[in-house]
């Protein structure tokens, strides 16, 4: 499936700085009448090998044994809480949901909502950054022969979407609306070293 492959590649590219650590990737597709969602998650884990507090530089060892140097910016809280042996976990999640709105109100819109959360003061370093983009489009054409639906966005641009599922395609009519919600988030957490 093309979209699934694209989602995997996008997730891997998004965390390319940590891709050396043998990422674990999963993709999930769900469908219901008038709806479809694809979600991809990539997780990378590494262990702190060395810390240079003066330069805020950390050496991380991935599960495959490769070591990489990372400079931790001043915006990251609690750098002084980081210890050799701590486990750094990076999770990148991306999702796209499409929902059919029958006989929509004809109002096209776009919203982009960023999010950011840092670790609380005094804890281990970490945080989350992400965004959600919600777009309402109009269905301006349905071509059953080519199995495509033409959508018109809020800025007047159009895009043709291929709809492979005949039942889904039969349910879409000119004048309907399609809401697309794209979200992505990158979370970094640090767990204390495991004591033996």
trRosetta pair geometry for C-beta under 8 A, 3 or more apart (Angstrom, degrees):
i j d omega theta_ij theta_ji phi_ij phi_ji
1 4 4.2 67 82 11 107 114
1 5 6.8 174 87 -12 56 86
1 29 7.4 -5 93 -56 170 157
2 5 5.9 -61 -151 37 30 109
2 6 6.2 30 155 -19 67 108
3 6 5.6 -54 -147 37 32 114
3 7 6.3 35 154 -22 66 105
3 38 5.7 -178 133 -21 120 172
3 96 7.7 -109 -174 60 123 138
4 7 5.7 -53 -149 33 31 112
4 8 6.6 31 153 -18 64 104
4 27 5.1 98 -154 158 98 155
4 29 6.7 -65 -81 -52 112 123
4 38 6.4 -135 -87 -153 68 133
4 40 7.8 142 -152 -75 61 114
5 8 5.8 -54 -151 34 32 111
5 9 6.4 29 154 -15 66 107
6 9 5.8 -58 -148 40 31 109
6 10 6.1 31 154 -21 67 108
7 10 5.7 -53 -143 37 29 112
7 11 6.3 30 157 -20 63 106
7 27 6.0 118 91 -121 128 119
7 38 5.8 -142 -52 137 157 121
7 40 4.1 166 150 -27 112 141
7 94 6.1 -171 -157 92 92 121
7 96 7.6 -130 -94 8 119 112
8 11 5.9 -56 -150 35 28 110
8 12 6.4 23 155 -15 64 108
8 25 5.8 78 -139 165 94 147
8 27 6.1 -62 -66 -57 96 130
8 40 6.0 -155 -77 -139 50 143
8 42 8.0 116 -147 -68 60 114
9 12 5.8 -59 -148 39 31 108
9 13 6.1 29 156 -18 67 108
10 13 5.8 -56 -144 38 29 109
10 14 6.2 35 156 -27 63 107
10 40 7.5 117 67 66 97 151
10 94 6.2 -78 105 70 119 176
11 14 5.7 -53 -149 29 29 115
11 15 7.1 -6 163 10 61 103
11 25 6.4 135 96 -129 138 114
11 40 4.8 -128 -43 126 142 126
11 41 7.4 159 -143 -157 150 6
11 42 4.2 148 153 -16 119 126
11 92 5.3 155 -158 105 85 120
11 94 5.6 -141 -81 12 93 124
12 15 6.8 -78 -154 51 29 84
12 16 6.9 66 146 -80 64 71
12 19 6.0 66 -171 -113 84 124
12 23 6.5 -174 -112 49 83 154
12 25 7.1 -35 -65 -81 95 142
12 42 6.3 170 -75 -108 56 161
13 16 5.4 -6 -156 -50 40 111
14 42 7.8 147 62 46 105 137
14 92 5.2 151 96 -160 125 153
14 94 7.5 150 -5 -51 158 129
14 184 7.4 -139 -128 -172 161 135
14 186 7.0 -149 150 -79 117 120
15 18 5.0 -46 167 51 99 99
15 19 6.1 135 106 -61 79 77
15 23 6.9 119 86 -91 131 142
15 42 6.1 -159 25 103 137 131
15 44 6.1 -175 148 -5 143 137
15 90 6.1 145 -142 132 136 132
15 92 4.9 -143 -38 -26 122 142
15 186 7.2 159 -81 -127 99 117
16 19 5.1 -24 -141 -14 41 125
17 68 7.9 144 167 163 73 149
17 70 7.7 96 155 -108 120 101
18 21 5.6 -28 171 16 82 118
18 23 7.6 98 112 -73 89 104
18 44 4.5 134 133 113 120 161
18 46 7.0 -121 -153 -22 109 132
18 60 7.9 -29 -125 98 97 149
18 62 7.8 150 -173 -92 76 117
18 68 7.4 -171 -116 67 57 159
18 90 5.4 83 77 42 168 156
19 23 6.1 -49 -133 -22 61 119
19 44 7.3 -102 -95 -94 30 143
20 62 5.4 -161 114 -22 83 155
20 64 7.2 -127 157 52 68 124
20 66 4.8 -103 163 95 116 143
20 68 5.6 136 55 -50 147 132
21 44 4.6 97 76 -167 122 102
21 45 6.5 -163 154 62 131 40
21 46 5.0 -89 -111 -68 148 99
21 60 7.6 -43 -75 132 133 114
21 62 2.9 -148 -113 -129 77 119
21 63 5.8 85 -177 15 80 79
21 64 6.5 -174 -144 15 36 95
21 66 7.1 -132 -82 62 56 103
21 68 7.8 -90 -50 7 98 130
22 44 7.6 140 72 -128 44 79
22 62 6.2 138 14 159 83 119
22 63 5.0 -85 51 68 123 108
22 64 4.7 131 -29 -40 117 110
23 42 4.8 5 176 -173 132 102
23 43 6.5 146 -160 69 76 38
23 44 4.8 -47 -99 -76 82 89
24 42 7.0 156 78 -154 46 51
24 43 4.7 -16 57 58 98 96
24 44 7.8 177 17 -73 70 41
25 40 6.8 -7 -169 -171 95 97
25 41 7.1 166 -149 88 50 50
25 42 4.7 -11 -100 -102 83 82
25 43 7.8 -175 -74 20 41 65
26 40 7.1 172 89 -149 48 53
26 41 5.2 -3 55 56 91 94
27 38 6.9 -6 -172 -173 97 92
27 39 7.1 162 -154 86 50 49
27 40 4.8 -13 -102 -101 80 83
27 41 8.0 -176 -76 21 40 63
28 37 8.0 1 109 111 89 93
28 38 7.3 166 86 -153 49 47
28 39 4.8 -9 58 58 96 98
28 40 7.8 -178 21 -76 64 40
29 36 7.4 -11 -170 -170 90 91
29 37 7.2 167 -152 88 46 53
29 38 5.0 -10 -103 -104 79 79
29 39 7.9 -176 -76 22 37 66
30 35 7.9 -15 114 122 90 103
30 36 7.3 169 89 -152 53 46
30 37 4.9 0 55 56 95 98
31 35 6.8 159 -156 94 46 67
31 36 4.9 -4 -107 -107 80 81
31 37 7.9 -168 -73 24 43 63
31 165 7.1 147 -166 -58 153 164
31 168 7.5 -78 -166 -70 122 131
32 35 4.5 8 60 57 91 110
32 36 7.8 -168 30 -71 57 46
33 167 7.2 -80 -109 141 85 111
33 168 7.3 -171 -137 -100 50 68
33 171 6.2 161 -168 -94 91 166
34 99 6.6 40 142 -163 88 58
34 100 3.6 -106 -155 45 91 115
34 102 7.6 -57 -121 -43 144 93
34 168 7.4 168 -68 -138 30 80
34 171 5.8 -113 -70 135 81 143
35 97 7.1 -12 -165 -172 93 93
35 98 6.8 167 -148 88 46 61
35 99 5.1 2 -105 -108 88 70
35 100 6.9 -118 -58 13 54 81
36 97 7.3 173 90 -150 46 52
36 98 5.1 5 54 51 88 101
36 168 7.4 16 -44 -125 119 151
37 95 6.4 0 -172 -172 99 104
37 96 7.0 175 -147 89 55 47
37 97 4.3 -9 -102 -103 94 83
37 98 7.6 -169 -74 22 52 60
38 95 6.9 174 89 -148 48 58
38 96 5.5 3 53 54 90 91
39 93 7.1 -5 -173 -170 95 93
39 94 7.3 166 -153 88 51 48
39 95 4.3 -8 -105 -103 82 97
40 93 7.2 170 90 -150 51 49
40 94 5.1 -5 58 59 96 94
40 95 7.5 -178 22 -76 59 53
41 91 6.6 -12 -168 -169 98 95
41 92 7.2 160 -153 84 48 52
41 93 4.8 -7 -105 -104 83 83
41 94 7.9 -177 -76 24 43 62
42 91 7.3 160 83 -153 48 48
42 92 4.7 -5 57 56 97 99
42 93 7.9 -169 25 -73 61 44
43 89 6.8 -15 -166 -170 98 94
43 90 7.1 156 -154 84 48 54
43 91 5.0 -9 -103 -103 81 78
43 92 7.9 -165 -73 24 39 64
44 62 7.3 -48 -174 -127 97 106
44 89 7.5 157 83 -156 49 47
44 90 4.6 -7 58 59 97 104
45 62 7.6 115 87 -146 53 63
45 63 6.0 56 76 -44 94 112
45 87 6.2 -6 -168 -177 101 104
45 88 7.2 155 -155 83 50 52
45 89 5.2 -11 -104 -105 81 75
45 90 7.7 -166 -74 24 37 68
46 60 3.9 47 141 171 139 112
46 61 6.0 157 -166 72 87 34
46 62 4.9 -46 -102 -89 96 54
46 63 7.4 -110 -92 -27 53 66
46 68 7.5 -61 -138 41 157 105
46 87 7.4 159 83 -156 35 59
46 88 5.0 -16 65 61 86 101
47 60 6.9 145 67 -158 33 66
47 61 5.0 -24 60 59 89 94
47 85 6.6 -21 -173 -147 106 31
47 86 7.3 157 -154 82 61 38
47 87 5.6 -33 -99 -101 70 66
47 88 7.4 177 -91 16 18 80
47 193 8.0 74 -153 -113 101 86
48 51 6.5 11 179 -55 120 99
48 58 5.9 -59 -132 -169 96 115
48 59 7.4 101 -164 75 54 57
48 60 6.3 -39 -97 -101 46 69
48 82 6.3 171 -113 177 162 101
48 83 6.8 132 81 95 145 39
48 84 5.5 -138 114 -127 101 37
48 85 6.3 -33 66 28 92 22
48 86 4.5 28 12 52 128 84
48 87 7.7 -119 -2 -68 82 22
48 88 6.5 97 -51 -24 85 106
48 190 8.0 30 -35 -143 125 114
48 193 7.8 -91 50 -73 104 102
49 59 4.3 -60 66 102 106 104
49 60 6.6 168 4 -108 94 14
49 61 4.9 87 -51 -24 121 107
49 67 6.1 -35 15 -129 159 118
49 84 6.7 11 177 -144 16 93
50 58 7.1 164 85 -157 56 47
50 59 4.1 30 44 30 96 118
50 84 6.6 17 -92 -105 31 110
51 57 7.6 156 -158 87 43 53
51 58 5.4 -8 -107 -108 71 78
51 59 7.8 -125 -61 22 38 73
51 82 5.9 155 -108 110 144 112
51 83 7.6 -87 -14 -134 147 19
51 84 6.3 -128 -4 -62 102 79
52 55 4.8 6 115 43 119 98
52 56 7.4 -48 91 12 76 11
52 57 4.3 6 51 57 112 96
52 58 7.6 -149 26 -69 69 38
53 56 7.0 19 -162 -79 34 49
53 79 7.4 133 -134 133 78 113
53 80 7.2 48 -132 -103 121 71
55 71 7.1 -73 146 -124 90 98
56 71 6.0 70 100 -166 89 71
56 72 4.7 -115 166 61 102 84
56 73 7.4 126 131 -75 146 8
56 74 7.4 -120 -59 -71 172 57
56 79 6.0 -45 -130 -155 99 155
57 69 6.0 -7 -172 -171 108 101
57 70 7.2 154 -156 80 58 41
57 71 5.4 -32 -98 -99 74 68
57 72 7.5 -175 -90 9 22 79
58 69 7.4 151 79 -155 41 53
58 70 5.1 -22 64 64 91 93
58 71 7.9 162 19 -93 72 21
58 72 6.0 48 -5 -28 115 112
58 82 6.8 -70 -99 156 134 152
59 67 5.5 7 -179 -176 104 111
59 68 7.3 159 -154 78 59 33
59 69 5.7 -31 -98 -97 69 66
59 70 7.8 158 -95 18 21 75
60 67 6.9 159 81 -152 39 60
60 68 5.4 -22 62 62 91 84
60 69 7.9 162 18 -95 76 18
60 70 5.8 23 -5 -1 118 120
60 88 6.0 -58 -125 39 129 136
61 65 6.7 -21 -173 -150 101 30
61 66 7.2 164 -150 84 59 34
61 67 5.0 -28 -94 -95 74 79
62 65 6.9 -35 74 30 76 21
62 66 5.0 4 37 58 115 84
62 67 7.7 -156 7 -79 75 30
62 68 7.1 45 -29 0 104 108
72 76 4.9 -77 176 49 100 149
72 79 5.7 152 108 -113 141 115
72 82 7.9 -180 -27 -26 169 160
72 125 7.1 -20 -157 -167 142 166
73 76 5.6 113 68 -7 70 96
75 118 7.6 -125 157 -99 83 137
76 79 6.0 88 102 -66 102 94
76 118 7.5 -176 -133 -143 42 111
76 125 5.2 32 169 -154 108 122
76 127 7.3 -141 -124 4 75 126
77 118 5.3 98 2 161 119 123
77 119 5.3 -147 71 67 113 90
77 120 7.8 -120 107 117 152 13
77 121 6.0 -100 -175 -96 137 58
77 125 6.3 171 80 -118 56 72
77 127 7.8 104 26 -52 97 120
78 81 4.3 -17 174 15 98 123
78 82 7.5 121 129 -33 79 78
78 119 5.7 -65 19 94 136 130
78 121 6.9 170 -62 -143 98 39
78 122 6.7 -61 -101 36 114 7
78 123 5.8 -56 -99 74 165 50
78 124 6.2 149 129 179 142 12
78 125 4.7 -167 81 -70 97 65
79 82 5.9 -36 -171 3 48 117
79 125 6.0 45 -85 -70 45 133
81 122 7.5 103 -70 174 137 29
81 123 6.6 106 167 129 177 26
81 124 5.3 -144 121 -107 130 45
81 125 6.4 169 63 -27 106 75
81 190 7.8 137 107 91 105 142
82 86 5.9 -114 -156 28 66 154
82 124 7.3 94 -83 -151 59 78
82 125 5.9 -11 -62 4 104 120
82 190 6.6 -79 -108 -163 83 163
83 86 5.1 114 61 -36 71 107
83 192 7.2 22 48 -140 126 72
83 193 6.1 -92 100 -14 113 115
84 193 7.2 20 105 -66 48 144
85 192 8.0 15 108 171 97 56
85 193 2.9 31 123 -111 112 137
85 194 7.5 -131 168 32 107 54
86 124 7.1 169 -152 -143 139 125
86 190 5.2 15 163 -176 128 104
86 191 6.6 162 -166 78 76 44
86 192 6.0 -59 -113 -131 83 28
86 193 5.3 -74 -67 -50 42 76
87 190 7.0 153 78 -157 47 54
87 191 4.6 -13 60 58 101 99
87 192 8.0 6 19 74 84 18
87 193 7.2 134 -22 -98 78 45
87 194 7.6 33 -28 -22 123 92
88 188 6.8 -9 -171 -168 94 95
88 189 7.6 163 -153 85 49 42
88 190 5.4 -20 -99 -101 67 79
89 188 7.2 160 83 -152 51 47
89 189 5.1 -13 59 61 100 89
89 190 7.6 179 18 -84 74 30
89 191 6.9 39 -9 -7 114 105
90 186 7.0 -10 -169 -171 92 89
90 187 7.3 162 -153 85 45 51
90 188 5.2 -10 -102 -102 76 80
91 186 7.4 165 85 -153 50 44
91 187 4.8 -7 57 58 97 99
91 189 8.0 9 4 8 105 102
92 184 7.4 -5 -174 -170 84 93
92 185 7.4 177 -148 90 46 48
92 186 5.1 -8 -103 -105 79 79
93 183 7.8 -4 114 114 93 94
93 184 6.9 172 91 -149 54 49
93 185 5.2 -2 55 55 96 90
93 187 7.8 14 3 3 104 104
94 182 7.8 -10 -170 -171 84 84
94 183 7.3 177 -148 93 43 54
94 184 4.6 0 -106 -106 79 90
95 181 7.8 -2 111 110 97 88
95 182 7.2 173 90 -149 54 43
95 183 5.1 1 54 55 95 92
95 184 7.7 -179 21 -75 60 51
96 180 6.9 -15 -167 -167 91 93
96 181 7.3 161 -152 83 43 51
96 182 5.1 -5 -104 -104 80 78
97 180 7.2 159 83 -153 52 45
97 181 4.7 -5 56 55 101 98
98 178 5.8 -10 -167 -175 97 109
98 179 7.3 154 -155 80 45 50
98 180 5.4 -12 -101 -101 75 74
99 178 7.0 152 75 -158 42 58
99 179 4.7 -13 59 57 98 100
99 181 7.7 22 1 -1 107 105
100 171 6.6 106 103 122 173 112
100 172 6.2 -121 -123 -96 135 85
100 176 5.9 -6 -169 165 93 135
100 177 7.7 141 -163 82 48 47
100 178 5.9 -29 -102 -103 55 75
101 104 4.4 72 106 -86 113 99
101 136 7.7 -11 18 -145 147 101
101 176 6.3 155 78 -177 54 80
101 177 4.2 -18 63 69 112 95
101 178 7.0 -169 16 -82 83 22
101 179 6.0 69 -27 -19 117 101
102 173 7.7 48 -137 37 79 109
102 176 5.6 -42 -119 -120 39 103
103 175 6.5 1 -112 132 52 108
103 176 6.7 -30 -37 -100 29 62
104 107 7.8 -131 153 34 103 61
104 136 7.5 163 -164 -178 143 111
104 138 6.9 -146 69 -110 138 71
104 175 7.3 -178 35 153 81 59
104 176 5.9 90 -11 -172 100 38
104 177 2.9 56 -56 -8 161 118
105 177 7.5 -24 31 -20 57 148
106 138 6.7 30 -134 -97 54 123
106 177 7.6 -143 -71 -65 27 122
107 136 6.8 27 102 103 69 143
108 135 7.9 3 -173 -179 85 77
108 136 5.4 -166 -141 95 45 85
108 137 6.1 37 -129 -113 106 35
108 138 5.9 -74 -71 -22 111 94
108 152 6.9 -87 -84 110 152 84
108 153 6.3 134 -178 172 135 33
108 154 4.0 -174 132 -92 103 65
108 177 7.9 -167 -91 -134 69 117
109 134 7.7 5 106 112 97 90
109 135 7.2 -168 94 -146 52 43
109 136 4.7 35 40 32 80 112
109 154 5.5 79 -109 -94 10 136
110 133 7.2 -10 -168 -172 89 90
110 134 7.2 165 -151 87 42 53
110 135 4.8 2 -106 -107 82 81
110 136 7.6 -139 -63 24 48 66
110 153 7.2 33 -60 -179 120 102
110 154 4.7 -133 -18 27 100 147
110 155 7.7 -12 -7 -28 141 91
111 132 7.9 5 108 107 96 86
111 133 7.1 171 88 -151 54 45
111 134 4.7 2 53 53 100 97
111 135 7.9 -162 26 -69 60 47
112 131 6.4 1 -176 -179 83 121
112 132 7.6 172 -151 87 41 46
112 133 5.0 -5 -106 -105 76 83
113 131 6.4 160 85 -158 47 69
113 132 4.9 -8 59 57 100 90
113 133 7.8 -176 22 -76 66 38
113 134 7.7 18 2 1 107 101
114 129 7.8 -15 -174 -170 96 80
114 130 7.3 162 -158 94 56 43
114 131 4.6 -32 -104 -98 59 97
115 128 7.1 -14 119 117 106 101
115 129 7.0 166 92 -155 65 38
115 130 4.8 -5 57 64 105 86
115 131 6.5 180 14 -83 75 40
115 132 7.5 41 -15 -7 112 91
115 185 7.3 -21 69 -108 121 104
116 127 7.2 14 -176 168 74 120
116 128 7.1 -180 -146 93 37 60
116 129 4.9 6 -109 -111 81 77
116 130 7.8 176 -73 25 49 57
117 127 5.6 -174 97 -157 58 81
117 128 4.8 14 50 49 99 93
117 129 7.9 -162 27 -70 58 46
118 126 7.8 138 -167 91 50 49
118 127 4.3 -27 -116 -100 45 130
119 123 5.1 -130 169 79 111 112
119 124 6.4 -111 -154 86 156 52
119 125 5.7 -175 19 -155 150 27
119 126 4.3 91 -63 54 119 76
119 127 5.6 -100 -25 -59 71 77
120 123 5.1 68 67 3 82 123
123 126 7.6 -56 114 29 112 105
124 189 7.3 64 101 -175 123 66
124 190 4.0 -143 162 78 123 105
124 191 7.3 106 130 -81 177 19
124 192 7.2 -132 -76 -57 137 70
125 188 7.6 -22 127 118 88 111
125 190 5.3 55 60 -1 73 138
126 187 7.5 23 -179 178 100 76
126 188 5.2 -156 -139 103 68 71
126 189 4.3 34 -130 -112 142 48
126 190 5.5 -147 -56 5 104 81
127 187 7.4 -142 111 -142 33 60
127 188 6.2 9 49 53 60 90
128 185 5.9 1 -173 -175 106 109
128 186 7.0 164 -151 84 58 46
128 187 4.3 -14 -101 -101 92 83
128 188 7.7 -179 -78 21 48 60
129 185 7.1 167 88 -151 37 63
129 186 5.5 -9 60 57 84 94
130 183 6.7 29 170 -179 120 86
130 184 5.7 -166 -147 99 86 52
130 185 3.2 -24 -88 -101 135 76
130 186 6.6 169 -74 15 77 58
131 183 7.1 -162 98 -141 45 59
131 184 6.2 7 51 54 76 84
131 185 8.0 173 16 -77 41 63
132 181 6.6 -8 -173 -171 100 92
132 182 7.2 162 -156 86 51 49
132 183 4.3 -11 -106 -101 82 94
133 180 8.0 -7 110 112 89 92
133 181 7.3 164 84 -153 51 45
133 182 4.6 -5 57 59 100 99
133 183 7.5 -174 22 -75 61 48
134 179 6.9 -7 -170 -173 90 98
134 180 7.4 166 -152 87 44 53
134 181 5.0 -5 -106 -107 80 81
134 182 8.0 -166 -73 27 38 62
135 153 6.3 -27 -178 -137 128 99
135 154 6.7 -128 -151 -10 89 110
135 179 7.2 162 84 -155 47 52
135 180 4.8 -7 59 58 97 98
135 181 7.9 -175 24 -76 63 40
135 182 8.0 18 4 4 103 99
136 154 7.1 72 63 -63 72 104
136 177 5.8 5 -175 175 91 129
136 178 7.8 161 -155 83 48 41
136 179 5.3 -20 -102 -102 71 78
137 151 4.1 36 144 179 142 113
137 152 6.0 158 -168 69 89 40
137 153 5.2 -42 -107 -93 102 53
137 154 7.6 -99 -91 -33 63 66
137 177 6.4 156 80 -161 44 75
137 178 5.1 -17 63 61 100 87
137 179 7.7 172 21 -86 71 30
137 180 6.8 26 -1 -3 115 106
138 151 6.8 146 72 -157 41 63
138 152 4.7 -16 58 54 97 100
138 175 7.6 -27 -166 -133 96 22
138 176 7.9 144 -160 87 54 40
138 177 5.7 -45 -102 -105 48 78
139 142 6.6 18 172 -55 119 95
139 149 5.9 -49 -135 -175 103 109
139 150 7.3 107 -161 74 56 56
139 151 6.2 -39 -96 -99 51 68
139 172 6.0 -167 -130 179 157 101
139 173 6.9 115 98 92 144 36
139 174 5.7 -143 117 -122 96 35
139 175 6.6 -32 70 37 96 26
139 176 4.5 20 20 63 134 81
139 177 6.6 -144 -6 -88 84 24
139 178 6.3 91 -57 -19 92 100
140 150 5.2 -61 66 102 88 104
140 151 7.1 132 11 -128 87 17
140 152 4.8 59 -26 -21 129 115
140 158 6.9 -69 41 -120 137 119
140 174 6.5 27 -169 -141 21 92
141 149 7.2 166 90 -159 59 44
141 150 4.0 25 51 34 99 120
141 174 6.2 13 -96 -97 28 108
142 148 7.8 -180 -152 96 41 51
142 149 5.4 -8 -109 -111 72 77
142 150 7.7 -132 -63 20 35 75
142 169 7.3 141 -166 -173 111 81
142 172 5.5 165 -106 108 132 99
142 173 6.5 -74 -12 -126 148 27
142 174 5.9 -127 -1 -49 98 77
143 146 4.6 9 118 41 124 99
143 147 7.3 -48 97 7 79 14
143 148 4.9 8 53 57 108 86
143 149 7.7 -162 25 -76 70 34
143 150 7.6 60 -9 -20 102 97
144 147 6.9 23 -164 -82 34 49
144 169 6.4 123 -118 149 74 126
144 170 7.9 51 -114 -87 116 64
147 162 5.9 42 111 -159 97 73
147 163 5.6 -139 172 64 83 67
147 164 6.5 55 164 -96 142 35
147 169 6.0 -76 -144 -97 75 154
148 160 4.7 2 -176 -176 130 105
148 161 6.4 148 -155 73 71 40
148 162 5.7 -41 -96 -95 77 50
148 163 6.9 147 -111 11 23 83
149 160 7.2 152 74 -155 37 57
149 161 5.0 -19 59 60 90 97
149 163 5.7 49 -11 -21 108 125
149 169 7.3 -158 -50 -128 107 78
149 172 5.5 -39 -104 135 137 155
149 178 7.6 101 129 -38 140 146
150 158 5.6 4 -177 -174 100 117
150 159 7.3 164 -151 82 57 34
150 160 5.3 -29 -95 -97 73 72
150 161 7.9 174 -86 17 24 72
151 158 6.6 159 81 -152 45 64
151 159 5.4 -16 59 60 95 84
151 160 7.9 168 16 -91 72 24
151 161 6.4 33 -8 -8 114 113
151 178 5.7 -67 -112 43 131 127
152 156 6.7 -21 -172 -147 100 34
152 157 7.4 159 -153 83 57 35
152 158 5.2 -29 -96 -95 67 82
153 156 7.0 -38 72 32 73 16
153 157 4.8 -5 41 61 117 85
153 158 7.3 -163 4 -83 81 30
153 159 7.1 49 -32 -1 109 104
163 168 5.5 -137 -175 100 117 111
163 169 4.4 148 108 -80 128 93
163 172 7.0 -168 -56 10 173 145
165 168 3.9 63 87 11 113 113
165 169 6.5 170 88 -14 59 85
166 169 5.6 -56 -144 39 33 112
166 170 6.2 35 158 -23 67 106
167 170 5.9 -52 -145 34 29 112
167 171 6.7 29 154 -22 59 109
168 171 5.8 -64 -159 32 32 114
168 172 7.0 26 151 -23 65 107
169 172 6.0 -60 -155 28 36 109
172 176 5.9 -125 -154 48 66 149
172 178 8.0 2 -129 -68 119 112
173 176 5.2 108 61 -23 69 110
